[in-house]
Amino acid sequence: MRQFLILGIFIYIYKSGKTTTKDIADRFEVSPRTVYRYINSISEAGVPIITKSGYGGGVYIMDGFKLESLFYTEEERKKIEKILA
């Protein structure tokens, strides 16, 4: 379950462009502290994820990062989208 949650958070950030930890926590029904732990896991996996606090801050993935569709099949993509719906 934890892996699906981390993947869901990654995809949510990737699709939204820029969001907040509060928005992620509300969306996935976890605490902001859990969101930060999962963001750290995503970062350790090699995704250049940025967190900035204060006005104009948020959570986003560094410009230029592209997720290659080779990482998952079409069927897996549909399952992921169902989880996020």
PyMOL Python script that loads the backbone (N, CA, C, O; Angstrom):
from pymol import cmd

cmd.read_pdbstr("""\
ATOM      1  N   MET A   1       0.823  -1.197   0.000  1.00  0.00           N
ATOM      2  CA  MET A   1       0.000   0.000   0.000  1.00  0.00           C
ATOM      3  C   MET A   1       0.867   1.261   0.000  1.00  0.00           C
ATOM      4  O   MET A   1       0.577   2.225  -0.708  1.00  0.00           O
ATOM      5  N   ARG A   2       1.932   1.240   0.800  1.00  0.00           N
ATOM      6  CA  ARG A   2       2.806   2.404   0.901  1.00  0.00           C
ATOM      7  C   ARG A   2       3.392   2.782  -0.466  1.00  0.00           C
ATOM      8  O   ARG A   2       3.475   3.962  -0.806  1.00  0.00           O
ATOM      9  N   GLN A   3       3.794   1.779  -1.235  1.00  0.00           N
ATOM     10  CA  GLN A   3       4.378   2.049  -2.545  1.00  0.00           C
ATOM     11  C   GLN A   3       3.371   2.705  -3.478  1.00  0.00           C
ATOM     12  O   GLN A   3       3.729   3.598  -4.246  1.00  0.00           O
ATOM     13  N   PHE A   4       2.113   2.271  -3.419  1.00  0.00           N
ATOM     14  CA  PHE A   4       1.086   2.871  -4.261  1.00  0.00           C
ATOM     15  C   PHE A   4       0.827   4.316  -3.849  1.00  0.00           C
ATOM     16  O   PHE A   4       0.574   5.175  -4.695  1.00  0.00           O
ATOM     17  N   LEU A   5       0.890   4.576  -2.557  1.00  0.00           N
ATOM     18  CA  LEU A   5       0.691   5.929  -2.063  1.00  0.00           C
ATOM     19  C   LEU A   5       1.821   6.849  -2.523  1.00  0.00           C
ATOM     20  O   LEU A   5       1.574   7.976  -2.954  1.00  0.00           O
ATOM     21  N   ILE A   6       3.047   6.370  -2.431  1.00  0.00           N
ATOM     22  CA  ILE A   6       4.189   7.159  -2.886  1.00  0.00           C
ATOM     23  C   ILE A   6       4.083   7.412  -4.384  1.00  0.00           C
ATOM     24  O   ILE A   6       4.311   8.530  -4.847  1.00  0.00           O
ATOM     25  N   LEU A   7       3.738   6.383  -5.135  1.00  0.00           N
ATOM     26  CA  LEU A   7       3.575   6.542  -6.578  1.00  0.00           C
ATOM     27  C   LEU A   7       2.441   7.511  -6.892  1.00  0.00           C
ATOM     28  O   LEU A   7       2.562   8.343  -7.791  1.00  0.00           O
ATOM     29  N   GLY A   8       1.345   7.405  -6.154  1.00  0.00           N
ATOM     30  CA  GLY A   8       0.215   8.314  -6.359  1.00  0.00           C
ATOM     31  C   GLY A   8       0.606   9.754  -6.084  1.00  0.00           C
ATOM     32  O   GLY A   8       0.226  10.652  -6.835  1.00  0.00           O
ATOM     33  N   ILE A   9       1.362   9.987  -5.015  1.00  0.00           N
ATOM     34  CA  ILE A   9       1.820  11.339  -4.693  1.00  0.00           C
ATOM     35  C   ILE A   9       2.737  11.862  -5.785  1.00  0.00           C
ATOM     36  O   ILE A   9       2.620  13.016  -6.199  1.00  0.00           O
ATOM     37  N   PHE A  10       3.647  11.020  -6.251  1.00  0.00           N
ATOM     38  CA  PHE A  10       4.544  11.434  -7.337  1.00  0.00           C
ATOM     39  C   PHE A  10       3.747  11.843  -8.574  1.00  0.00           C
ATOM     40  O   PHE A  10       3.993  12.902  -9.152  1.00  0.00           O
ATOM     41  N   ILE A  11       2.806  11.016  -8.972  1.00  0.00           N
ATOM     42  CA  ILE A  11       2.026  11.319 -10.178  1.00  0.00           C
ATOM     43  C   ILE A  11       1.179  12.571  -9.975  1.00  0.00           C
ATOM     44  O   ILE A  11       1.022  13.371 -10.897  1.00  0.00           O
ATOM     45  N   TYR A  12       0.641  12.740  -8.789  1.00  0.00           N
ATOM     46  CA  TYR A  12      -0.155  13.937  -8.491  1.00  0.00           C
ATOM     47  C   TYR A  12       0.703  15.203  -8.630  1.00  0.00           C
ATOM     48  O   TYR A  12       0.276  16.183  -9.241  1.00  0.00           O
ATOM     49  N   ILE A  13       1.891  15.175  -8.072  1.00  0.00           N
ATOM     50  CA  ILE A  13       2.798  16.328  -8.201  1.00  0.00           C
ATOM     51  C   ILE A  13       3.196  16.525  -9.652  1.00  0.00           C
ATOM     52  O   ILE A  13       3.221  17.653 -10.145  1.00  0.00           O
ATOM     53  N   TYR A  14       3.504  15.441 -10.334  1.00  0.00           N
ATOM     54  CA  TYR A  14       3.930  15.512 -11.734  1.00  0.00           C
ATOM     55  C   TYR A  14       2.842  16.129 -12.612  1.00  0.00           C
ATOM     56  O   TYR A  14       3.128  16.968 -13.467  1.00  0.00           O
ATOM     57  N   LYS A  15       1.596  15.710 -12.399  1.00  0.00           N
ATOM     58  CA  LYS A  15       0.490  16.212 -13.219  1.00  0.00           C
ATOM     59  C   LYS A  15       0.078  17.634 -12.845  1.00  0.00           C
ATOM     60  O   LYS A  15      -0.281  18.426 -13.716  1.00  0.00           O
ATOM     61  N   SER A  16       0.129  17.961 -11.550  1.00  0.00           N
ATOM     62  CA  SER A  16      -0.340  19.284 -11.124  1.00  0.00           C
ATOM     63  C   SER A  16       0.680  20.380 -11.402  1.00  0.00           C
ATOM     64  O   SER A  16       0.321  21.556 -11.461  1.00  0.00           O
ATOM     65  N   GLY A  17       1.922  20.019 -11.570  1.00  0.00           N
ATOM     66  CA  GLY A  17       2.947  21.028 -11.831  1.00  0.00           C
ATOM     67  C   GLY A  17       3.486  21.642 -10.552  1.00  0.00           C
ATOM     68  O   GLY A  17       4.692  21.617 -10.309  1.00  0.00           O
ATOM     69  N   LYS A  18       2.604  22.192  -9.738  1.00  0.00           N
ATOM     70  CA  LYS A  18       3.003  22.775  -8.462  1.00  0.00           C
ATOM     71  C   LYS A  18       1.823  22.662  -7.507  1.00  0.00           C
ATOM     72  O   LYS A  18       0.686  22.974  -7.860  1.00  0.00           O
ATOM     73  N   THR A  19       2.109  22.217  -6.308  1.00  0.00           N
ATOM     74  CA  THR A  19       1.068  22.026  -5.313  1.00  0.00           C
ATOM     75  C   THR A  19       1.650  22.318  -3.932  1.00  0.00           C
ATOM     76  O   THR A  19       2.783  22.786  -3.821  1.00  0.00           O
ATOM     77  N   THR A  20       0.895  22.049  -2.905  1.00  0.00           N
ATOM     78  CA  THR A  20       1.382  22.264  -1.543  1.00  0.00           C
ATOM     79  C   THR A  20       1.321  20.946  -0.774  1.00  0.00           C
ATOM     80  O   THR A  20       0.591  20.028  -1.147  1.00  0.00           O
ATOM     81  N   THR A  21       2.094  20.870   0.294  1.00  0.00           N
ATOM     82  CA  THR A  21       2.047  19.660   1.114  1.00  0.00           C
ATOM     83  C   THR A  21       0.672  19.500   1.752  1.00  0.00           C
ATOM     84  O   THR A  21       0.194  18.379   1.923  1.00  0.00           O
ATOM     85  N   LYS A  22       0.037  20.609   2.103  1.00  0.00           N
ATOM     86  CA  LYS A  22      -1.310  20.534   2.679  1.00  0.00           C
ATOM     87  C   LYS A  22      -2.295  19.953   1.673  1.00  0.00           C
ATOM     88  O   LYS A  22      -3.128  19.120   2.030  1.00  0.00           O
ATOM     89  N   ASP A  23      -2.207  20.383   0.428  1.00  0.00           N
ATOM     90  CA  ASP A  23      -3.081  19.864  -0.618  1.00  0.00           C
ATOM     91  C   ASP A  23      -2.852  18.363  -0.804  1.00  0.00           C
ATOM     92  O   ASP A  23      -3.809  17.599  -0.928  1.00  0.00           O
ATOM     93  N   ILE A  24      -1.598  17.945  -0.821  1.00  0.00           N
ATOM     94  CA  ILE A  24      -1.275  16.522  -0.977  1.00  0.00           C
ATOM     95  C   ILE A  24      -1.803  15.734   0.223  1.00  0.00           C
ATOM     96  O   ILE A  24      -2.407  14.674   0.059  1.00  0.00           O
ATOM     97  N   ALA A  25      -1.571  16.258   1.431  1.00  0.00           N
ATOM     98  CA  ALA A  25      -2.021  15.583   2.648  1.00  0.00           C
ATOM     99  C   ALA A  25      -3.541  15.421   2.647  1.00  0.00           C
ATOM    100  O   ALA A  25      -4.054  14.360   3.002  1.00  0.00           O
ATOM    101  N   ASP A  26      -4.250  16.461   2.255  1.00  0.00           N
ATOM    102  CA  ASP A  26      -5.714  16.392   2.191  1.00  0.00           C
ATOM    103  C   ASP A  26      -6.180  15.402   1.137  1.00  0.00           C
ATOM    104  O   ASP A  26      -7.097  14.615   1.373  1.00  0.00           O
ATOM    105  N   ARG A  27      -5.550  15.445  -0.014  1.00  0.00           N
ATOM    106  CA  ARG A  27      -5.944  14.581  -1.136  1.00  0.00           C
ATOM    107  C   ARG A  27      -5.772  13.098  -0.800  1.00  0.00           C
ATOM    108  O   ARG A  27      -6.630  12.275  -1.117  1.00  0.00           O
ATOM    109  N   PHE A  28      -4.645  12.772  -0.152  1.00  0.00           N
ATOM    110  CA  PHE A  28      -4.329  11.370   0.122  1.00  0.00           C
ATOM    111  C   PHE A  28      -4.628  10.949   1.566  1.00  0.00           C
ATOM    112  O   PHE A  28      -4.323   9.828   1.971  1.00  0.00           O
ATOM    113  N   GLU A  29      -5.228  11.863   2.334  1.00  0.00           N
ATOM    114  CA  GLU A  29      -5.643  11.587   3.705  1.00  0.00           C
ATOM    115  C   GLU A  29      -4.496  11.073   4.575  1.00  0.00           C
ATOM    116  O   GLU A  29      -4.618  10.057   5.258  1.00  0.00           O
ATOM    117  N   VAL A  30      -3.380  11.801   4.531  1.00  0.00           N
ATOM    118  CA  VAL A  30      -2.225  11.515   5.377  1.00  0.00           C
ATOM    119  C   VAL A  30      -1.791  12.822   6.035  1.00  0.00           C
ATOM    120  O   VAL A  30      -2.296  13.888   5.685  1.00  0.00           O
ATOM    121  N   SER A  31      -0.876  12.750   6.967  1.00  0.00           N
ATOM    122  CA  SER A  31      -0.393  13.956   7.635  1.00  0.00           C
ATOM    123  C   SER A  31       0.660  14.655   6.773  1.00  0.00           C
ATOM    124  O   SER A  31       1.300  14.015   5.939  1.00  0.00           O
ATOM    125  N   PRO A  32       0.841  15.958   6.967  1.00  0.00           N
ATOM    126  CA  PRO A  32       1.904  16.662   6.238  1.00  0.00           C
ATOM    127  C   PRO A  32       3.286  16.044   6.493  1.00  0.00           C
ATOM    128  O   PRO A  32       4.138  16.026   5.604  1.00  0.00           O
ATOM    129  N   ARG A  33       3.496  15.542   7.709  1.00  0.00           N
ATOM    130  CA  ARG A  33       4.780  14.901   8.020  1.00  0.00           C
ATOM    131  C   ARG A  33       4.990  13.662   7.137  1.00  0.00           C
ATOM    132  O   ARG A  33       6.094  13.423   6.646  1.00  0.00           O
ATOM    133  N   THR A  34       3.929  12.884   6.941  1.00  0.00           N
ATOM    134  CA  THR A  34       4.003  11.715   6.061  1.00  0.00           C
ATOM    135  C   THR A  34       4.303  12.152   4.635  1.00  0.00           C
ATOM    136  O   THR A  34       5.085  11.505   3.938  1.00  0.00           O
ATOM    137  N   VAL A  35       3.689  13.239   4.198  1.00  0.00           N
ATOM    138  CA  VAL A  35       3.942  13.757   2.849  1.00  0.00           C
ATOM    139  C   VAL A  35       5.424  14.066   2.691  1.00  0.00           C
ATOM    140  O   VAL A  35       6.019  13.706   1.675  1.00  0.00           O
ATOM    141  N   TYR A  36       6.033  14.725   3.673  1.00  0.00           N
ATOM    142  CA  TYR A  36       7.459  15.043   3.590  1.00  0.00           C
ATOM    143  C   TYR A  36       8.317  13.782   3.550  1.00  0.00           C
ATOM    144  O   TYR A  36       9.316  13.744   2.831  1.00  0.00           O
ATOM    145  N   ARG A  37       7.948  12.754   4.305  1.00  0.00           N
ATOM    146  CA  ARG A  37       8.698  11.493   4.260  1.00  0.00           C
ATOM    147  C   ARG A  37       8.605  10.863   2.871  1.00  0.00           C
ATOM    148  O   ARG A  37       9.598  10.368   2.337  1.00  0.00           O
ATOM    149  N   TYR A  38       7.412  10.887   2.296  1.00  0.00           N
ATOM    150  CA  TYR A  38       7.232  10.298   0.964  1.00  0.00           C
ATOM    151  C   TYR A  38       7.927  11.127  -0.111  1.00  0.00           C
ATOM    152  O   TYR A  38       8.465  10.572  -1.070  1.00  0.00           O
ATOM    153  N   ILE A  39       7.920  12.438   0.041  1.00  0.00           N
ATOM    154  CA  ILE A  39       8.647  13.298  -0.900  1.00  0.00           C
ATOM    155  C   ILE A  39      10.139  12.968  -0.842  1.00  0.00           C
ATOM    156  O   ILE A  39      10.817  12.940  -1.869  1.00  0.00           O
ATOM    157  N   ASN A  40      10.638  12.719   0.361  1.00  0.00           N
ATOM    158  CA  ASN A  40      12.039  12.331   0.512  1.00  0.00           C
ATOM    159  C   ASN A  40      12.313  11.004  -0.206  1.00  0.00           C
ATOM    160  O   ASN A  40      13.353  10.854  -0.847  1.00  0.00           O
ATOM    161  N   SER A  41      11.397  10.053  -0.105  1.00  0.00           N
ATOM    162  CA  SER A  41      11.543   8.773  -0.804  1.00  0.00           C
ATOM    163  C   SER A  41      11.552   8.968  -2.318  1.00  0.00           C
ATOM    164  O   SER A  41      12.333   8.333  -3.027  1.00  0.00           O
ATOM    165  N   ILE A  42      10.685   9.844  -2.805  1.00  0.00           N
ATOM    166  CA  ILE A  42      10.632  10.137  -4.236  1.00  0.00           C
ATOM    167  C   ILE A  42      11.951  10.752  -4.684  1.00  0.00           C
ATOM    168  O   ILE A  42      12.484  10.399  -5.736  1.00  0.00           O
ATOM    169  N   SER A  43      12.464  11.656  -3.897  1.00  0.00           N
ATOM    170  CA  SER A  43      13.740  12.303  -4.210  1.00  0.00           C
ATOM    171  C   SER A  43      14.889  11.291  -4.225  1.00  0.00           C
ATOM    172  O   SER A  43      15.750  11.332  -5.105  1.00  0.00           O
ATOM    173  N   GLU A  44      14.895  10.384  -3.245  1.00  0.00           N
ATOM    174  CA  GLU A  44      15.939   9.354  -3.184  1.00  0.00           C
ATOM    175  C   GLU A  44      15.885   8.419  -4.389  1.00  0.00           C
ATOM    176  O   GLU A  44      16.892   7.810  -4.752  1.00  0.00           O
ATOM    177  N   ALA A  45      14.718   8.305  -5.005  1.00  0.00           N
ATOM    178  CA  ALA A  45      14.560   7.465  -6.190  1.00  0.00           C
ATOM    179  C   ALA A  45      15.098   8.141  -7.453  1.00  0.00           C
ATOM    180  O   ALA A  45      15.110   7.538  -8.526  1.00  0.00           O
ATOM    181  N   GLY A  46      15.541   9.388  -7.320  1.00  0.00           N
ATOM    182  CA  GLY A  46      16.153  10.069  -8.455  1.00  0.00           C
ATOM    183  C   GLY A  46      15.301  11.135  -9.109  1.00  0.00           C
ATOM    184  O   GLY A  46      15.695  11.700 -10.129  1.00  0.00           O
ATOM    185  N   VAL A  47      14.141  11.422  -8.543  1.00  0.00           N
ATOM    186  CA  VAL A  47      13.279  12.459  -9.096  1.00  0.00           C
ATOM    187  C   VAL A  47      13.685  13.805  -8.487  1.00  0.00           C
ATOM    188  O   VAL A  47      13.715  13.944  -7.265  1.00  0.00           O
ATOM    189  N   PRO A  48      13.996  14.791  -9.326  1.00  0.00           N
ATOM    190  CA  PRO A  48      14.415  16.099  -8.802  1.00  0.00           C
ATOM    191  C   PRO A  48      13.219  16.910  -8.299  1.00  0.00           C
ATOM    192  O   PRO A  48      12.697  17.766  -9.014  1.00  0.00           O
ATOM    193  N   ILE A  49      12.795  16.640  -7.086  1.00  0.00           N
ATOM    194  CA  ILE A  49      11.612  17.272  -6.511  1.00  0.00           C
ATOM    195  C   ILE A  49      12.057  18.432  -5.617  1.00  0.00           C
ATOM    196  O   ILE A  49      13.005  18.309  -4.841  1.00  0.00           O
ATOM    197  N   ILE A  50      11.358  19.549  -5.743  1.00  0.00           N
ATOM    198  CA  ILE A  50      11.711  20.771  -5.027  1.00  0.00           C
ATOM    199  C   ILE A  50      10.591  21.115  -4.046  1.00  0.00           C
ATOM    200  O   ILE A  50       9.413  21.015  -4.388  1.00  0.00           O
ATOM    201  N   THR A  51      10.956  21.521  -2.824  1.00  0.00           N
ATOM    202  CA  THR A  51       9.988  22.051  -1.869  1.00  0.00           C
ATOM    203  C   THR A  51      10.469  23.425  -1.433  1.00  0.00           C
ATOM    204  O   THR A  51      11.622  23.594  -1.036  1.00  0.00           O
ATOM    205  N   LYS A  52       9.585  24.397  -1.510  1.00  0.00           N
ATOM    206  CA  LYS A  52       9.894  25.758  -1.076  1.00  0.00           C
ATOM    207  C   LYS A  52       8.805  26.222  -0.131  1.00  0.00           C
ATOM    208  O   LYS A  52       7.618  26.015  -0.382  1.00  0.00           O
ATOM    209  N   SER A  53       9.219  26.852   0.959  1.00  0.00           N
ATOM    210  CA  SER A  53       8.239  27.359   1.910  1.00  0.00           C
ATOM    211  C   SER A  53       7.988  28.839   1.665  1.00  0.00           C
ATOM    212  O   SER A  53       8.727  29.505   0.940  1.00  0.00           O
ATOM    213  N   GLY A  54       6.940  29.326   2.279  1.00  0.00           N
ATOM    214  CA  GLY A  54       6.633  30.749   2.180  1.00  0.00           C
ATOM    215  C   GLY A  54       5.784  31.095   0.977  1.00  0.00           C
ATOM    216  O   GLY A  54       5.313  30.227   0.243  1.00  0.00           O
ATOM    217  N   TYR A  55       5.603  32.409   0.799  1.00  0.00           N
ATOM    218  CA  TYR A  55       4.775  32.920  -0.298  1.00  0.00           C
ATOM    219  C   TYR A  55       5.344  32.470  -1.640  1.00  0.00           C
ATOM    220  O   TYR A  55       6.536  32.634  -1.900  1.00  0.00           O
ATOM    221  N   GLY A  56       4.499  31.909  -2.484  1.00  0.00           N
ATOM    222  CA  GLY A  56       4.923  31.438  -3.798  1.00  0.00           C
ATOM    223  C   GLY A  56       5.626  30.100  -3.766  1.00  0.00           C
ATOM    224  O   GLY A  56       6.080  29.607  -4.798  1.00  0.00           O
ATOM    225  N   GLY A  57       5.718  29.510  -2.588  1.00  0.00           N
ATOM    226  CA  GLY A  57       6.382  28.217  -2.457  1.00  0.00           C
ATOM    227  C   GLY A  57       5.460  27.074  -2.821  1.00  0.00           C
ATOM    228  O   GLY A  57       4.355  27.281  -3.322  1.00  0.00           O
ATOM    229  N   GLY A  58       5.921  25.888  -2.567  1.00  0.00           N
ATOM    230  CA  GLY A  58       5.131  24.711  -2.858  1.00  0.00           C
ATOM    231  C   GLY A  58       6.014  23.522  -3.145  1.00  0.00           C
ATOM    232  O   GLY A  58       7.210  23.532  -2.855  1.00  0.00           O
ATOM    233  N   VAL A  59       5.424  22.513  -3.709  1.00  0.00           N
ATOM    234  CA  VAL A  59       6.118  21.283  -4.068  1.00  0.00           C
ATOM    235  C   VAL A  59       5.986  21.116  -5.573  1.00  0.00           C
ATOM    236  O   VAL A  59       4.886  21.191  -6.121  1.00  0.00           O
ATOM    237  N   TYR A  60       7.105  20.889  -6.231  1.00  0.00           N
ATOM    238  CA  TYR A  60       7.067  20.685  -7.674  1.00  0.00           C
ATOM    239  C   TYR A  60       8.292  19.904  -8.121  1.00  0.00           C
ATOM    240  O   TYR A  60       9.256  19.745  -7.372  1.00  0.00           O
ATOM    241  N   ILE A  61       8.236  19.424  -9.341  1.00  0.00           N
ATOM    242  CA  ILE A  61       9.350  18.683  -9.929  1.00  0.00           C
ATOM    243  C   ILE A  61      10.119  19.639 -10.827  1.00  0.00           C
ATOM    244  O   ILE A  61       9.532  20.405 -11.591  1.00  0.00           O
ATOM    245  N   MET A  62      11.431  19.580 -10.723  1.00  0.00           N
ATOM    246  CA  MET A  62      12.305  20.486 -11.461  1.00  0.00           C
ATOM    247  C   MET A  62      11.987  20.485 -12.953  1.00  0.00           C
ATOM    248  O   MET A  62      11.732  19.438 -13.549  1.00  0.00           O
ATOM    249  N   ASP A  63      12.007  21.675 -13.543  1.00  0.00           N
ATOM    250  CA  ASP A  63      11.759  21.808 -14.980  1.00  0.00           C
ATOM    251  C   ASP A  63      12.705  20.912 -15.772  1.00  0.00           C
ATOM    252  O   ASP A  63      13.872  20.751 -15.416  1.00  0.00           O
ATOM    253  N   GLY A  64      12.195  20.344 -16.828  1.00  0.00           N
ATOM    254  CA  GLY A  64      12.997  19.508 -17.708  1.00  0.00           C
ATOM    255  C   GLY A  64      12.914  18.023 -17.396  1.00  0.00           C
ATOM    256  O   GLY A  64      13.348  17.203 -18.205  1.00  0.00           O
ATOM    257  N   PHE A  65      12.371  17.659 -16.249  1.00  0.00           N
ATOM    258  CA  PHE A  65      12.234  16.245 -15.909  1.00  0.00           C
ATOM    259  C   PHE A  65      11.086  15.650 -16.699  1.00  0.00           C
ATOM    260  O   PHE A  65       9.983  16.196 -16.700  1.00  0.00           O
ATOM    261  N   LYS A  66      11.329  14.557 -17.359  1.00  0.00           N
ATOM    262  CA  LYS A  66      10.296  13.876 -18.143  1.00  0.00           C
ATOM    263  C   LYS A  66      10.187  12.432 -17.701  1.00  0.00           C
ATOM    264  O   LYS A  66      11.189  11.727 -17.582  1.00  0.00           O
ATOM    265  N   LEU A  67       8.984  12.007 -17.463  1.00  0.00           N
ATOM    266  CA  LEU A  67       8.722  10.621 -17.095  1.00  0.00           C
ATOM    267  C   LEU A  67       8.531   9.824 -18.377  1.00  0.00           C
ATOM    268  O   LEU A  67       7.592  10.063 -19.136  1.00  0.00           O
ATOM    269  N   GLU A  68       9.402   8.907 -18.603  1.00  0.00           N
ATOM    270  CA  GLU A  68       9.314   8.096 -19.818  1.00  0.00           C
ATOM    271  C   GLU A  68       8.234   7.034 -19.648  1.00  0.00           C
ATOM    272  O   GLU A  68       8.150   6.391 -18.601  1.00  0.00           O
ATOM    273  N   SER A  69       7.432   6.854 -20.649  1.00  0.00           N
ATOM    274  CA  SER A  69       6.341   5.881 -20.584  1.00  0.00           C
ATOM    275  C   SER A  69       6.859   4.441 -20.600  1.00  0.00           C
ATOM    276  O   SER A  69       6.069   3.503 -20.495  1.00  0.00           O
ATOM    277  N   LEU A  70       8.168   4.255 -20.730  1.00  0.00           N
ATOM    278  CA  LEU A  70       8.730   2.916 -20.728  1.00  0.00           C
ATOM    279  C   LEU A  70       8.690   2.276 -19.343  1.00  0.00           C
ATOM    280  O   LEU A  70       8.895   1.069 -19.218  1.00  0.00           O
ATOM    281  N   PHE A  71       8.433   3.052 -18.321  1.00  0.00           N
ATOM    282  CA  PHE A  71       8.460   2.541 -16.961  1.00  0.00           C
ATOM    283  C   PHE A  71       7.229   1.712 -16.613  1.00  0.00           C
ATOM    284  O   PHE A  71       7.264   0.927 -15.666  1.00  0.00           O
ATOM    285  N   TYR A  72       6.164   1.870 -17.348  1.00  0.00           N
ATOM    286  CA  TYR A  72       4.961   1.111 -17.050  1.00  0.00           C
ATOM    287  C   TYR A  72       4.172   0.865 -18.320  1.00  0.00           C
ATOM    288  O   TYR A  72       4.282   1.609 -19.295  1.00  0.00           O
ATOM    289  N   THR A  73       3.373  -0.192 -18.292  1.00  0.00           N
ATOM    290  CA  THR A  73       2.557  -0.548 -19.446  1.00  0.00           C
ATOM    291  C   THR A  73       1.273   0.274 -19.450  1.00  0.00           C
ATOM    292  O   THR A  73       0.967   0.969 -18.481  1.00  0.00           O
ATOM    293  N   GLU A  74       0.541   0.189 -20.524  1.00  0.00           N
ATOM    294  CA  GLU A  74      -0.736   0.891 -20.634  1.00  0.00           C
ATOM    295  C   GLU A  74      -1.709   0.402 -19.565  1.00  0.00           C
ATOM    296  O   GLU A  74      -2.446   1.200 -18.985  1.00  0.00           O
ATOM    297  N   GLU A  75      -1.716  -0.889 -19.305  1.00  0.00           N
ATOM    298  CA  GLU A  75      -2.598  -1.457 -18.280  1.00  0.00           C
ATOM    299  C   GLU A  75      -2.222  -0.916 -16.895  1.00  0.00           C
ATOM    300  O   GLU A  75      -3.102  -0.578 -16.103  1.00  0.00           O
ATOM    301  N   GLU A  76      -0.932  -0.835 -16.604  1.00  0.00           N
ATOM    302  CA  GLU A  76      -0.483  -0.291 -15.321  1.00  0.00           C
ATOM    303  C   GLU A  76      -0.862   1.180 -15.192  1.00  0.00           C
ATOM    304  O   GLU A  76      -1.243   1.632 -14.112  1.00  0.00           O
ATOM    305  N   ARG A  77      -0.760   1.925 -16.285  1.00  0.00           N
ATOM    306  CA  ARG A  77      -1.130   3.340 -16.270  1.00  0.00           C
ATOM    307  C   ARG A  77      -2.606   3.508 -15.926  1.00  0.00           C
ATOM    308  O   ARG A  77      -2.968   4.393 -15.152  1.00  0.00           O
ATOM    309  N   LYS A  78      -3.455   2.662 -16.498  1.00  0.00           N
ATOM    310  CA  LYS A  78      -4.890   2.730 -16.216  1.00  0.00           C
ATOM    311  C   LYS A  78      -5.184   2.413 -14.750  1.00  0.00           C
ATOM    312  O   LYS A  78      -6.045   3.044 -14.136  1.00  0.00           O
ATOM    313  N   LYS A  79      -4.472   1.442 -14.193  1.00  0.00           N
ATOM    314  CA  LYS A  79      -4.647   1.110 -12.779  1.00  0.00           C
ATOM    315  C   LYS A  79      -4.231   2.289 -11.898  1.00  0.00           C
ATOM    316  O   LYS A  79      -4.901   2.599 -10.912  1.00  0.00           O
ATOM    317  N   ILE A  80      -3.142   2.935 -12.252  1.00  0.00           N
ATOM    318  CA  ILE A  80      -2.665   4.085 -11.493  1.00  0.00           C
ATOM    319  C   ILE A  80      -3.687   5.208 -11.541  1.00  0.00           C
ATOM    320  O   ILE A  80      -3.963   5.839 -10.520  1.00  0.00           O
ATOM    321  N   GLU A  81      -4.250   5.463 -12.710  1.00  0.00           N
ATOM    322  CA  GLU A  81      -5.252   6.520 -12.841  1.00  0.00           C
ATOM    323  C   GLU A  81      -6.512   6.213 -12.030  1.00  0.00           C
ATOM    324  O   GLU A  81      -7.148   7.128 -11.507  1.00  0.00           O
ATOM    325  N   LYS A  82      -6.879   4.924 -11.922  1.00  0.00           N
ATOM    326  CA  LYS A  82      -8.022   4.544 -11.108  1.00  0.00           C
ATOM    327  C   LYS A  82      -7.753   4.851  -9.630  1.00  0.00           C
ATOM    328  O   LYS A  82      -8.644   5.308  -8.912  1.00  0.00           O
ATOM    329  N   ILE A  83      -6.528   4.599  -9.187  1.00  0.00           N
ATOM    330  CA  ILE A  83      -6.153   4.872  -7.800  1.00  0.00           C
ATOM    331  C   ILE A  83      -6.278   6.356  -7.511  1.00  0.00           C
ATOM    332  O   ILE A  83      -6.731   6.750  -6.436  1.00  0.00           O
ATOM    333  N   LEU A  84      -5.876   7.176  -8.469  1.00  0.00           N
ATOM    334  CA  LEU A  84      -5.868   8.626  -8.264  1.00  0.00           C
ATOM    335  C   LEU A  84      -7.251   9.261  -8.415  1.00  0.00           C
ATOM    336  O   LEU A  84      -7.470  10.390  -7.976  1.00  0.00           O
ATOM    337  N   ALA A  85      -8.172   8.542  -9.028  1.00  0.00           N
ATOM    338  CA  ALA A  85      -9.508   9.115  -9.259  1.00  0.00           C
ATOM    339  C   ALA A  85     -10.330   9.231  -8.002  1.00  0.00           C
ATOM    340  O   ALA A  85     -11.470   9.695  -8.050  1.00  0.00           O
TER     341      ALA A  85
END
""", "prot")
cmd.dss("prot")
cmd.show_as("cartoon", "prot")
cmd.util.cbc("prot")
cmd.orient("prot")
